Amino acid sequence: MVVLAASACGHKGPAHPRDLRQVLLAFDDNRANAALTFPSLTYEALIRFNPPEGKHRPWRLWMLAQAPGTVVVSLYKDTVFTAPGDPIDTFTRDIEARDVSAGSDGRWVVEDLQELDAIDGPIWVGVRKVGGDPALWTSATVSGESFLRDRDASKGVAILPVKRTPMVRLELAPADLPRGPATCAPPVLTTPPAGSGS
């Protein structure tokens, strides 16, 4: 797993009160080369993230979308059996055509999680479809932390490990970081109008 510790913004002068120190957890190698699709409404892709020691607050969830549709994302606590336990949060996300990535253009779907409380221990992230035919990009990295399950108990399908890793990343912040808007937003690149001279 790739663990990146990062500060939020670079600037001149004294540090701002809301300068951030964050941890980005990722298993992929940043090379999207195959799609993860959802054959049924009960099929759930799962990734288990292991934060550094101590309490952290979920801050943002990053997903690299391959096709549009509607998904439900759940964050779960870990159990003594190393399985998804009680849900921490569940939300629905509409992936629109403008959110879809070509795989190498840096276009991520990002969900704000900063209202969640701090948690100590592994965090499971589950993704399943509820509308359309959404898909996520995957990488060929074998993480050992990527799984699937069928939430329909009548099918008797337990959690199964899978080799490909969904391109889903979990960003964490210190437990004592105040809630509120981030110090700065990522830059947005725009194309100047024709004849503007820019």
CORWOTA-V576094 format. One record per backbone hydrogen bond with DSSP energy under -0.5 kcal/mol. CO is the residue of the C=O (numbers start at 1). NH is the residue of the N-H. E is the energy in kcal/mol with one decimal. If there is no record, write none. Layout:
co=CO nh=NH e=E
co=CO nh=NH e=E
This chain:
co=1 nh=3 e=-0.5
co=2 nh=4 e=-0.5
co=2 nh=26 e=-2.1
co=3 nh=5 e=-0.5
co=4 nh=6 e=-0.5
co=4 nh=24 e=-2.5
co=6 nh=22 e=-3.0
co=16 nh=19 e=-1.7
co=20 nh=8 e=-0.9
co=21 nh=174 e=-0.8
co=22 nh=6 e=-2.3
co=23 nh=25 e=-0.6
co=23 nh=172 e=-3.4
co=24 nh=4 e=-1.9
co=24 nh=26 e=-0.5
co=25 nh=170 e=-2.0
co=26 nh=2 e=-4.0
co=30 nh=32 e=-0.5
co=34 nh=138 e=-2.5
co=35 nh=37 e=-0.6
co=36 nh=136 e=-2.0
co=37 nh=39 e=-0.6
co=40 nh=43 e=-0.7
co=42 nh=151 e=-3.0
co=44 nh=149 e=-1.9
co=45 nh=127 e=-2.5
co=46 nh=147 e=-3.0
co=47 nh=49 e=-0.6
co=47 nh=125 e=-2.6
co=49 nh=51 e=-0.7
co=49 nh=123 e=-2.3
co=55 nh=175 e=-0.9
co=56 nh=119 e=-3.0
co=57 nh=173 e=-2.6
co=59 nh=113 e=-3.1
co=59 nh=114 e=-0.7
co=60 nh=171 e=-3.2
co=61 nh=111 e=-2.6
co=62 nh=169 e=-2.6
co=63 nh=65 e=-0.8
co=63 nh=109 e=-3.3
co=64 nh=137 e=-2.9
co=65 nh=101 e=-2.8
co=67 nh=135 e=-1.5
co=68 nh=133 e=-0.6
co=69 nh=95 e=-3.4
co=70 nh=130 e=-2.7
co=70 nh=131 e=-1.4
co=71 nh=93 e=-3.1
co=72 nh=128 e=-2.0
co=73 nh=91 e=-2.4
co=74 nh=126 e=-3.1
co=75 nh=88 e=-4.1
co=75 nh=89 e=-1.4
co=76 nh=124 e=-2.4
co=77 nh=85 e=-3.1
co=79 nh=82 e=-1.9
co=83 nh=79 e=-0.9
co=86 nh=77 e=-2.8
co=89 nh=75 e=-2.9
co=91 nh=73 e=-3.0
co=93 nh=71 e=-2.5
co=93 nh=95 e=-0.7
co=94 nh=96 e=-0.8
co=95 nh=69 e=-2.0
co=96 nh=99 e=-1.7
co=96 nh=100 e=-0.6
co=97 nh=100 e=-1.0
co=103 nh=32 e=-0.7
co=106 nh=108 e=-1.0
co=108 nh=110 e=-0.6
co=109 nh=63 e=-2.5
co=111 nh=61 e=-2.1
co=113 nh=116 e=-2.3
co=117 nh=58 e=-0.6
co=119 nh=56 e=-2.1
co=119 nh=121 e=-0.6
co=122 nh=78 e=-0.7
co=123 nh=49 e=-3.1
co=124 nh=76 e=-2.7
co=125 nh=47 e=-2.1
co=126 nh=74 e=-2.6
co=127 nh=45 e=-2.7
co=128 nh=72 e=-3.2
co=131 nh=70 e=-3.0
co=134 nh=38 e=-0.5
co=135 nh=66 e=-3.3
co=135 nh=67 e=-1.7
co=136 nh=36 e=-3.5
co=137 nh=167 e=-3.0
co=138 nh=33 e=-2.2
co=138 nh=34 e=-1.0
co=139 nh=165 e=-2.1
co=141 nh=143 e=-0.8
co=145 nh=48 e=-2.3
co=146 nh=162 e=-2.4
co=147 nh=46 e=-2.8
co=148 nh=160 e=-2.9
co=149 nh=44 e=-2.9
co=149 nh=151 e=-0.6
co=151 nh=153 e=-1.1
co=152 nh=155 e=-1.9
co=153 nh=156 e=-1.3
co=156 nh=158 e=-0.7
co=157 nh=150 e=-0.7
co=160 nh=148 e=-2.0
co=164 nh=166 e=-0.6
co=165 nh=139 e=-2.4
co=166 nh=168 e=-2.1
co=167 nh=64 e=-2.0
co=169 nh=62 e=-3.1
co=169 nh=171 e=-0.5
co=170 nh=25 e=-3.2
co=171 nh=59 e=-3.2
co=171 nh=60 e=-1.4
co=172 nh=23 e=-2.3
co=173 nh=57 e=-2.9
co=174 nh=177 e=-1.6
co=187 nh=189 e=-0.5
co=190 nh=192 e=-0.6
co=193 nh=196 e=-1.8
